[in-house]
Structure formats: structure tokens, C-alpha cells
Amino acid sequence: MDRHIPFDALHNVRDLGGYRTADGRHRVRPGLLYRADSLGKLRPGTADWDRFLALGVGTVIDLRHGWEIEARGRVPEDASFTYRHLSIEHRPYDQAALTADVDPGPYLAERFLEVAHDGHAEIRTALELIADAREPVVFHCASGKDRTGELAALVLTLLDVPETTVVEDFTLTALATGALLAEWSARNGGRTPTWPAFGTTPASVMRLFLAALRERHGSVDAYVATVLGMDVDALKAGLRARYLEEPPAGGPEPVYRRATPADAPALVRLYSTAALWQQARGIDQWQPGAKDEEHFLHRMREGEVWLAHTGPHLTGAYELWWTDLAAWGPRPADAGYIHRLMVTPHTAPPGTGRHLLAHAESRITATGRTHARLDCLATNPRLRAYYEKAGYTVVGEQRAKTDGTGSPYTVTLLEKRLGDRPGPDRSLRTVGVSPSRRRPA
């Protein structure tokens, strides 16, 4: 599931549902808590307005300054929801005008800490509104990035969502940065912000902010108690009763479909989403935006790209190559090479990754090849262990792999003999393709 909800005029509307708590026993209920960029861009009588009303929102919390609302408008009035204006930022600043030497991590973390203290009364009211709501809530600022990101981080932390996930949620604005920059440029005569980091959401911002909050107060709970003056236990009990649920057990197996050129944009977003998930956990392997549509179109021409859907949602994808000179060098045509094994973070059913591997192995077997091969960063032992549990054996190391976009790096090489037994596709549902014993050219 793409966490961003598509609108024409809005670019950063996201459902906070699906995130797991630290103990894994609960998740945030989907469809109850939304974060967004400025809802002042909505207009009655448009498709966007219909999409927004369809969310069933009962409370809109606008975190912007009053002068921002005067300049760009507020969400249109409607009897279906209550509107609250709570400007949590008391010391405005112009991000677009900052100079290139300003490091966004410490700079924005310091601004967030100011907001946490200057805006304590408004933040307290926002948390009370969210905890007491009986219908879905949306909170927003101008870009849905900083003020919105700070409130989202506080709510998710109080719901016991792990910090790595809180950081990841903050960084997901990266998928909307291009549109937000284009919108700013259109409002400002085609100019470009002088600050290169404008519109970005580096993980370091949220990490540094949460660390500073802990250093000053001991924990988010202590901040809520001492600065906001709230009964933390009562607040957390209310939030958890309203917004947490047990994850659904099981679910249908994925249905597979071979990708077409029309799927390239979705694959780009899935790749960048998975890259942000990795980076929030300190895994510096994939880079958001590093794979564009042409990359996936090329892989469709040269091999196979497959999508997995569970119900109506895209839950994973992978690439299948027939040669991999960069990692494996010249080899007989006896293997398929699995790349870009991706699952949608937090929303894919448990075991989706293994299903993707099994499907890829079935496609390799269908061509008459006898081995599945893949590689992973040598500095990622957890991923290596995952593949080993799936039956892959370490057979070597490539110390000078390069994808043409940076310096060479070291990868661990793993392979699995598929044997002559029937492929796993007997238990997997595939749409639109029949296995063929003919090897691809």
C-alpha cells in the first residue's frame, strides 16, 4: 500500500495506519489518523473535495500561522467536520532563504525543539483533540513536513511505535518533495529556493530532535507530563484505546502479475519507500530516487519484473535477470538472478518476502535453469541470515561491484540449487503468464 493518498492539489496526505508497536502485538488502525499538507488548497465541487470528504474526517487541526491562513486559505467549511486552528510554531523562519552551508539535521532539530516548548499549549490541545476524537482526524501545516511531522512523531511515540518507524514516517515526505518544490516555485515566479535542503526530510532531523527531547526531559512521556502538564497514563490509555488494534491474522496469498511499462511509476515509488525504510534503520544500501522509470523499463526489456498484490494493494515486487556480470561475472546460462526484492513496509502481510522469493524461483525453474542467485551488501548480516534461512548458501564475495552510480562496494554472493522437483508456482497464483520451458533470449 502506498501510504500517500492521491489528490490533484495535495501532495503529502498520508494515513498513519498500519505501523506496529514496539512489541509487535498491535498496530495503528488504518483510516483514523491522517497527516497532510495544506488543506487550504481544497475547493468544493472538485474531485479532490469528494476524495477528502470520503475519508470521513470529523476533526481538522490546522497547525499553520494565522498569516499563512490569510494568505492561502483554510479548508472549506463543511458540516461533517470541526475545524481547529492551533499554531504551534511561535518563531517563524524562512527555510527557502537559508544558505547552502546550513545543515538541515541540527538546524531543523533545534527549530523542532523550540516548537515543542513555545507551542506547548497548542500541542496539548492537539493531543487532547486526537485522543478524544470519535471520528477520523487530520492534522496539517503548509507542506505537511515539519510541524505536521513533529506532531505525528509525538503521537506515534505515545502509541509505542518504535523510533525507527517514527523516523521513517518523517522521511516519507521525500516522495512528495518534487511536487512541493514545484508548487513553491510556481508561487514564487519560477525561482528556486536558495537552501538546497528545502522540502527535504533527512532522517537526522527527527533522530536529533528526539534525542534532544530525551536529553532535556528524559523521555517523550516526561516532556508530556512536565511541559504539557498532562496525565501521561490517561493520555496514552485514551490514544491506545482509540487508535491501536491487533494486526489481522493471516490473509490471502499474493497474486502475481508481470509488470508492464504502465507500472514503472509505482515501482519507482515502491523502491524509494523501501529505501527510506532501510535508511531509518541505518542500512545505507538503497537511495531514494536512485532508480527511475527507465531503470525498471530496461529490466522489463532485458528480463522480468513481477508485481505482487494482496487484495487491491500492491504489496511487493522483484526483478529477475538472466545475467549479472557486475556481481557474478561471466557464467553459464544456468541461473536466474533475483534483484530489487521489495515489500511495502508495514502493510505487506507477514511472509510476503518469502512468497516473492518462491515465485522468482518458480520463474527460474520454468526456463530450465537450475540455480537462483542473488547478492546482498557484505555489511548487512541480517539480510544474509534472512536469505540463508530461505535456503540460500554463501558461495563467495564480490569486492568491486558497481552499479554505475558510485564507488565500488562489497557484496556477499548467495545461491540456491532449485533441483528437479516441481517449482513453487504450484501453490502460487500468477495472473497472465503461463510457465514456459523455453529460455529467454
C-alpha positions as CSV (number, residue, x, y, z in Angstrom):
1,M,0.0,0.0,0.0
2,D,1.3,3.4,-0.9
3,R,0.9,5.5,2.3
4,H,0.4,8.7,0.2
5,I,-3.3,9.1,-0.7
6,P,-3.6,10.6,-4.2
7,F,-5.0,14.0,-4.7
8,D,-4.6,16.5,-7.5
9,A,-3.8,19.6,-5.5
10,L,-2.5,18.0,-2.3
11,H,0.8,16.2,-2.4
12,N,1.5,14.9,1.1
13,V,-1.6,13.3,2.5
14,R,-0.8,10.1,4.4
15,D,-2.6,7.5,6.5
16,L,-0.7,6.8,9.8
17,G,-2.4,3.4,10.0
18,G,-0.5,0.1,9.8
19,Y,2.5,1.0,11.9
20,R,3.3,-1.7,14.5
21,T,4.0,-1.1,18.2
22,A,7.4,-2.0,19.6
23,D,6.2,-5.3,21.0
24,G,4.6,-6.2,17.6
25,R,1.3,-7.1,19.2
26,H,-0.7,-4.1,18.0
27,R,-0.8,-1.7,15.0
28,V,-2.2,1.7,14.4
29,R,-5.7,1.3,13.0
30,P,-5.9,2.4,9.3
31,G,-8.4,5.1,8.3
32,L,-8.4,7.1,11.6
33,L,-5.4,9.3,11.7
34,Y,-4.1,11.4,8.7
35,R,-1.3,13.9,8.2
36,A,-1.4,16.3,5.3
37,D,-0.1,19.4,3.6
38,S,-2.3,22.5,3.4
39,L,-6.0,21.6,3.1
40,G,-6.5,25.3,2.1
41,K,-5.8,24.0,-1.5
42,L,-9.1,22.1,-1.5
43,R,-12.1,23.5,-3.4
44,P,-15.7,22.4,-3.1
45,G,-17.2,20.8,-6.2
46,T,-13.9,19.2,-7.2
47,A,-12.8,15.6,-7.3
48,D,-10.3,16.4,-4.5
49,W,-13.1,17.7,-2.3
50,D,-15.0,14.5,-2.9
51,R,-11.9,12.4,-2.1
52,F,-11.4,14.3,1.1
53,L,-15.0,14.0,2.3
54,A,-14.8,10.3,1.6
55,L,-12.2,9.9,4.3
56,G,-14.9,10.6,6.9
57,V,-12.8,13.2,8.8
58,G,-14.5,14.6,11.9
59,T,-11.7,17.0,13.1
60,V,-9.3,19.1,11.1
61,I,-6.3,20.5,13.0
62,D,-4.6,23.4,11.2
63,L,-1.1,24.0,12.6
64,R,-0.1,27.0,10.5
65,H,0.3,30.6,11.4
66,G,-2.7,32.9,11.1
67,W,-0.9,34.9,8.4
68,E,-0.5,31.7,6.3
69,I,-4.2,31.0,6.5
70,E,-5.0,34.6,5.5
71,A,-2.6,34.3,2.5
72,R,-3.5,30.9,1.3
73,G,-6.8,30.0,2.8
74,R,-8.1,27.3,5.1
75,V,-10.1,24.1,4.5
76,P,-13.6,24.9,3.2
77,E,-16.3,24.7,5.9
78,D,-18.5,21.6,6.0
79,A,-21.0,20.3,8.5
80,S,-19.2,16.9,8.5
81,F,-16.1,18.1,10.5
82,T,-14.9,20.6,13.1
83,Y,-12.0,22.9,12.3
84,R,-9.4,23.9,14.9
85,H,-6.6,26.4,14.3
86,L,-3.6,25.7,16.6
87,S,-0.5,27.5,15.5
88,I,2.3,25.5,17.3
89,E,5.2,27.5,15.8
90,H,5.7,30.8,17.6
91,R,9.0,31.9,15.9
92,P,8.6,31.8,12.1
93,Y,11.6,31.4,9.9
94,D,12.1,31.3,6.1
95,Q,13.6,27.9,5.1
96,A,13.7,28.8,1.4
97,A,16.1,31.7,2.1
98,L,18.6,29.7,4.1
99,T,22.1,29.4,2.7
100,A,23.7,26.1,1.5
101,D,26.0,25.9,4.5
102,V,23.1,25.3,6.9
103,D,23.0,21.6,7.8
104,P,19.3,20.6,7.9
105,G,19.8,18.0,10.6
106,P,20.8,20.1,13.6
107,Y,19.1,23.3,12.3
108,L,15.6,21.8,11.9
109,A,16.0,19.7,15.1
110,E,16.7,22.9,17.0
111,R,13.6,24.5,15.5
112,F,11.5,21.4,16.4
113,L,12.7,21.7,20.0
114,E,11.7,25.4,20.0
115,V,8.2,24.4,18.8
116,A,7.9,21.7,21.4
117,H,8.3,24.4,24.1
118,D,6.9,27.5,22.6
119,G,3.8,25.7,21.3
120,H,3.2,23.6,24.4
121,A,-0.4,24.9,24.9
122,E,-1.4,24.3,21.3
123,I,0.3,20.9,21.3
124,R,-1.5,19.9,24.4
125,T,-4.8,20.9,22.9
126,A,-4.0,19.0,19.7
127,L,-3.2,15.8,21.6
128,E,-6.4,16.1,23.6
129,L,-8.4,16.5,20.4
130,I,-6.7,13.5,18.8
131,A,-7.2,11.3,21.9
132,D,-10.9,12.3,22.4
133,A,-11.9,12.1,18.7
134,R,-14.6,9.6,17.8
135,E,-14.2,10.1,14.1
136,P,-11.1,10.3,11.9
137,V,-8.7,13.2,12.5
138,V,-6.4,15.0,10.0
139,F,-3.7,17.5,11.1
140,H,-1.7,19.6,8.7
141,C,0.6,22.6,8.2
142,A,1.8,24.1,4.9
143,S,3.8,21.2,3.4
144,G,2.9,18.5,5.8
145,K,6.6,18.2,6.7
146,D,7.9,19.9,9.8
147,R,5.1,21.0,12.2
148,T,3.0,18.1,11.0
149,G,6.0,15.7,11.3
150,E,6.7,16.8,14.8
151,L,3.1,16.2,16.0
152,A,3.0,12.9,14.2
153,A,6.2,11.9,16.0
154,L,4.7,12.7,19.4
155,V,1.5,10.8,18.7
156,L,3.3,7.7,17.3
157,T,5.7,7.7,20.2
158,L,2.9,7.9,22.7
159,L,1.3,4.9,20.8
160,D,4.6,3.0,21.5
161,V,5.6,2.9,17.8
162,P,9.4,2.3,17.6
163,E,11.7,5.3,17.0
164,T,13.0,3.8,13.7
165,T,9.4,3.8,12.4
166,V,8.8,7.3,13.7
167,V,11.9,8.5,11.8
168,E,10.8,6.6,8.7
169,D,7.4,8.2,8.8
170,F,9.1,11.6,8.9
171,T,11.3,10.9,5.9
172,L,8.4,9.7,3.7
173,T,7.8,13.3,2.7
174,A,10.7,12.7,0.3
175,L,8.2,11.1,-2.0
176,A,6.4,14.4,-2.2
177,T,9.4,16.8,-2.2
178,G,9.4,17.2,-6.0
179,A,5.8,18.3,-6.1
180,L,6.2,20.6,-3.1
181,L,9.2,22.3,-4.7
182,A,7.3,22.7,-8.0
183,E,4.4,24.3,-6.0
184,W,6.7,26.7,-4.2
185,S,8.4,27.7,-7.5
186,A,5.0,28.3,-9.2
187,R,4.1,30.6,-6.3
188,N,7.4,32.5,-6.5
189,G,7.8,33.4,-10.1
190,G,9.6,30.3,-11.1
191,R,12.5,30.8,-8.6
192,T,14.4,28.1,-6.9
193,P,14.9,28.1,-3.1
194,T,18.4,29.1,-2.1
195,W,18.5,26.4,0.5
196,P,19.3,23.1,-1.2
197,A,17.6,21.2,1.7
198,F,14.3,23.0,1.3
199,G,11.4,20.5,1.1
200,T,13.6,17.6,2.2
201,T,13.2,15.4,5.4
202,P,16.6,13.8,6.3
203,A,16.3,11.1,9.0
204,S,18.9,13.0,11.0
205,V,16.3,15.8,11.8
206,M,14.0,13.5,13.6
207,R,16.7,11.5,15.3
208,L,18.4,14.6,16.6
209,F,15.1,16.2,17.8
210,L,14.0,13.0,19.7
211,A,17.5,12.7,21.2
212,A,17.4,16.4,22.3
213,L,13.9,15.9,23.8
214,R,15.2,12.9,25.8
215,E,18.3,14.7,26.9
216,R,16.4,17.7,28.2
217,H,13.4,15.8,29.7
218,G,14.3,12.1,29.9
219,S,11.6,10.9,27.6
220,V,8.6,11.9,25.5
221,D,6.4,10.8,28.4
222,A,8.3,13.1,30.7
223,Y,8.0,16.0,28.2
224,V,4.3,15.5,28.0
225,A,4.0,15.4,31.8
226,T,6.3,18.3,32.7
227,V,6.0,20.7,29.8
228,L,2.5,20.0,28.6
229,G,1.2,19.3,32.1
230,M,-0.9,16.2,31.0
231,D,-1.7,13.0,32.8
232,V,0.5,10.8,30.6
233,D,-1.0,7.5,31.6
234,A,-4.5,8.7,30.9
235,L,-3.4,10.2,27.6
236,K,-1.7,7.1,26.4
237,A,-4.6,4.9,27.5
238,G,-7.0,7.1,25.5
239,L,-4.8,7.1,22.4
240,R,-4.2,3.4,22.5
241,A,-7.9,2.5,23.1
242,R,-8.8,4.7,20.1
243,Y,-6.0,4.0,17.6
244,L,-4.5,0.6,18.3
245,E,-5.8,-2.8,17.2
246,E,-4.4,-6.3,16.9
247,P,-2.9,-7.0,13.5
248,P,-5.2,-9.1,11.3
249,A,-4.2,-12.8,11.3
250,G,-3.2,-14.4,8.0
251,G,-4.7,-13.2,4.8
252,P,-4.9,-14.2,1.2
253,E,-1.7,-15.2,-0.6
254,P,-0.2,-12.7,-3.1
255,V,-1.4,-12.7,-6.7
256,Y,1.4,-12.1,-9.2
257,R,1.4,-10.2,-12.4
258,R,4.2,-9.4,-14.8
259,A,4.9,-5.7,-14.8
260,T,4.2,-3.6,-17.9
261,P,5.5,-0.1,-18.7
262,A,2.5,1.5,-17.1
263,D,3.7,0.0,-13.8
264,A,7.1,1.9,-13.8
265,P,5.9,4.9,-11.7
266,A,4.6,2.5,-9.0
267,L,7.8,0.6,-9.0
268,V,9.8,3.8,-8.6
269,R,7.7,4.8,-5.5
270,L,7.9,1.3,-4.0
271,Y,11.7,1.3,-4.4
272,S,12.1,4.8,-2.8
273,T,9.7,3.8,0.0
274,A,11.8,0.6,0.7
275,A,15.0,2.7,0.6
276,L,13.6,5.1,3.2
277,W,12.7,2.1,5.4
278,Q,16.3,0.9,5.2
279,Q,17.8,4.3,5.9
280,A,15.7,4.9,9.0
281,R,17.3,1.7,10.3
282,G,20.8,2.6,9.5
283,I,21.1,0.5,6.3
284,D,22.8,2.5,3.7
285,Q,22.1,0.3,0.6
286,W,19.4,1.8,-1.5
287,Q,19.0,5.5,-2.1
288,P,15.6,7.2,-2.5
289,G,15.2,8.2,-6.2
290,A,18.2,6.3,-7.3
291,K,16.1,4.0,-9.6
292,D,14.0,5.9,-12.1
293,E,11.3,4.7,-14.5
294,E,13.9,4.0,-17.2
295,H,15.6,1.6,-14.9
296,F,12.5,-0.6,-14.5
297,L,11.6,-0.3,-18.2
298,H,15.1,-1.6,-19.0
299,R,14.7,-4.5,-16.6
300,M,11.4,-5.4,-18.2
301,R,13.0,-5.5,-21.6
302,E,16.1,-7.4,-20.5
303,G,14.5,-9.8,-18.1
304,E,11.3,-10.0,-16.0
305,V,9.8,-7.7,-13.4
306,W,6.9,-9.0,-11.2
307,L,4.3,-7.3,-9.0
308,A,2.6,-9.0,-6.1
309,H,-0.9,-7.8,-5.0
310,T,-2.7,-8.8,-1.8
311,G,-6.3,-7.9,-2.3
312,P,-6.4,-4.5,-4.0
313,H,-3.0,-3.4,-2.7
314,L,0.5,-3.6,-4.2
315,T,2.5,-5.5,-1.6
316,G,5.7,-6.3,-3.3
317,A,7.8,-6.7,-6.4
318,Y,11.1,-8.1,-7.7
319,E,13.3,-8.1,-10.8
320,L,14.6,-11.3,-12.5
321,W,17.8,-11.0,-14.6
322,W,19.3,-13.7,-16.8
323,T,22.9,-12.4,-16.4
324,D,24.7,-10.4,-13.7
325,L,28.2,-9.6,-14.8
326,A,28.8,-6.9,-12.2
327,A,28.4,-9.3,-9.3
328,W,28.9,-12.7,-10.7
329,G,31.0,-12.2,-13.9
330,P,30.6,-14.5,-17.0
331,R,28.6,-17.6,-16.1
332,P,26.8,-20.4,-18.0
333,A,23.2,-19.8,-18.6
334,D,22.1,-22.0,-15.6
335,A,20.7,-19.4,-13.2
336,G,18.3,-16.5,-12.7
337,Y,19.5,-13.5,-10.7
338,I,17.0,-12.0,-8.2
339,H,17.2,-8.3,-7.6
340,R,15.2,-5.5,-6.0
341,L,13.2,-7.8,-3.8
342,M,10.8,-5.2,-2.3
343,V,7.8,-5.4,0.0
344,T,5.6,-2.5,1.1
345,P,6.8,-1.6,4.6
346,H,4.4,-2.2,7.5
347,T,1.4,-3.1,5.3
348,A,2.5,-6.3,3.4
349,P,1.3,-9.5,5.1
350,P,3.9,-11.5,7.1
351,G,5.8,-13.8,4.8
352,T,5.5,-11.7,1.7
353,G,9.2,-11.6,1.1
354,R,9.4,-15.4,1.2
355,H,6.5,-15.6,-1.2
356,L,8.3,-13.3,-3.6
357,L,11.4,-15.5,-3.4
358,A,9.4,-18.6,-4.1
359,H,7.7,-17.1,-7.1
360,A,11.0,-15.9,-8.5
361,E,12.4,-19.4,-8.1
362,S,9.4,-20.8,-9.9
363,R,10.0,-18.5,-12.8
364,I,13.7,-19.6,-12.9
365,T,12.7,-23.2,-12.9
366,A,10.2,-22.6,-15.7
367,T,13.1,-21.6,-18.0
368,G,15.0,-24.8,-17.4
369,R,17.7,-23.1,-15.2
370,T,18.8,-24.9,-12.1
371,H,20.0,-22.1,-9.7
372,A,18.7,-19.0,-8.2
373,R,21.3,-16.4,-7.3
374,L,21.3,-13.1,-5.5
375,D,23.6,-10.8,-3.6
376,C,23.5,-8.5,-0.6
377,L,25.8,-5.9,1.0
378,A,28.5,-7.6,3.0
379,T,27.8,-5.2,5.8
380,N,24.2,-6.4,6.1
381,P,24.4,-9.6,8.2
382,R,20.7,-9.6,8.9
383,L,19.8,-9.8,5.3
384,R,22.3,-12.5,4.7
385,A,20.8,-14.5,7.5
386,Y,17.3,-14.0,6.0
387,Y,18.4,-15.5,2.7
388,E,20.2,-18.3,4.4
389,K,17.0,-19.3,6.2
390,A,15.3,-19.3,2.8
391,G,17.8,-22.0,1.6
392,Y,20.5,-19.9,0.1
393,T,24.2,-20.7,0.6
394,V,27.0,-18.2,0.6
395,V,29.4,-19.0,-2.2
396,G,31.7,-16.0,-2.4
397,E,32.2,-12.3,-2.2
398,Q,32.5,-9.6,-4.9
399,R,34.6,-6.8,-3.6
400,A,34.3,-4.4,-6.5
401,K,30.6,-4.4,-7.5
402,T,29.4,-1.2,-9.0
403,D,26.0,-0.1,-10.4
404,G,27.5,2.8,-12.3
405,T,26.3,5.4,-9.8
406,G,29.0,5.5,-7.2
407,S,32.1,3.8,-5.8
408,P,32.6,0.0,-5.9
409,Y,31.2,-1.8,-2.9
410,T,31.5,-5.4,-1.5
411,V,28.6,-7.8,-1.7
412,T,28.1,-11.4,-0.5
413,L,27.1,-13.8,-3.2
414,L,24.4,-16.4,-2.4
415,E,22.9,-19.2,-4.5
416,K,20.3,-21.9,-4.2
417,R,20.0,-25.1,-6.2
418,L,16.4,-25.5,-7.3
419,G,16.6,-29.1,-8.3
420,D,14.2,-31.1,-10.5
421,R,11.2,-31.0,-8.1
422,P,8.1,-29.1,-9.2
423,G,8.5,-25.4,-8.8
424,P,6.8,-23.4,-6.0
425,D,4.4,-21.9,-8.5
426,R,2.1,-24.8,-8.0
427,S,0.9,-23.1,-4.8
428,L,1.3,-19.5,-6.0
429,R,-1.3,-17.7,-8.0
430,T,0.1,-16.0,-11.1
431,V,-2.0,-13.7,-13.3
432,G,-1.4,-13.5,-17.1
433,V,1.6,-15.8,-17.6
434,S,2.0,-19.5,-18.1
435,P,5.3,-21.1,-17.2
436,S,7.4,-21.8,-20.3
437,R,10.4,-24.2,-20.6
438,R,11.9,-22.0,-23.3
439,R,14.8,-20.0,-22.1
440,P,14.6,-16.2,-22.8
441,A,16.9,-14.8,-25.4
